[in-house]
């Protein structure tokens, strides 16, 4: 998932919706590949491969057009902090997938939009209505239902996707702040390059030679993430964010489908209720924001 700023030309809503749906499928595929590969290789190596491919693809697309100007930022410190928040999200969420099924981890991670609503008050000075606060509370209730006592997720491991959602919330808030200064391309390229350099310094301590098949999957991992980000950015050029926001929750549906097809897991009835509550709380927060 990513955040983009509203752009002009929002007059092709159907194309925008289609791009968002495809992007959510690619994000789910990225997470499924991460879950699979983390069963064979250290998480540091899996995350490194994701950012390396992402950055190389961005360089191939944008450097011929803009050169090094694409990395010029007016707020370098904020860009570094934003990149570290995204890296923390990747490491925590990939770690969570080792212990938690794909659909449930994705659902808990979707607390991020609700957390953005809550933390935008102290961090950005925004006003939040009672309806939005109610959506925040419902989101946390949904998580409590997903990790209900006696359930398979009632373990300390559930803190991993929750912390991932928290860091992704900070990432989104910083993205909104940096949108006033830098373009989405600059922000995405900067984050990818920063995280690639950091993970490249760490990966020698965790290195394992991948098989040819797994090497191809690592390339696909980065390609899925990069393509999803491009599709999502293009979607926000074609349709209003308030219209597109609900379709982002298709990612939970795709995560459940891939979890069933690839890992033979289906959430139980109580967990499905909790996932539905989380989705509805996020949609309610988006609807309240649209009304404002």
PyMOL commands that set and color helices and strands:
alter all, ss='L'
color gray80, all
select helices_A, chain A and resi 13-37+43-71+76-96+102-109+112-124+130-146+158-178+184-206+212-238+241-263+269-291
alter helices_A, ss='H'
color red, helices_A
deselect
rebuild
show_as cartoon
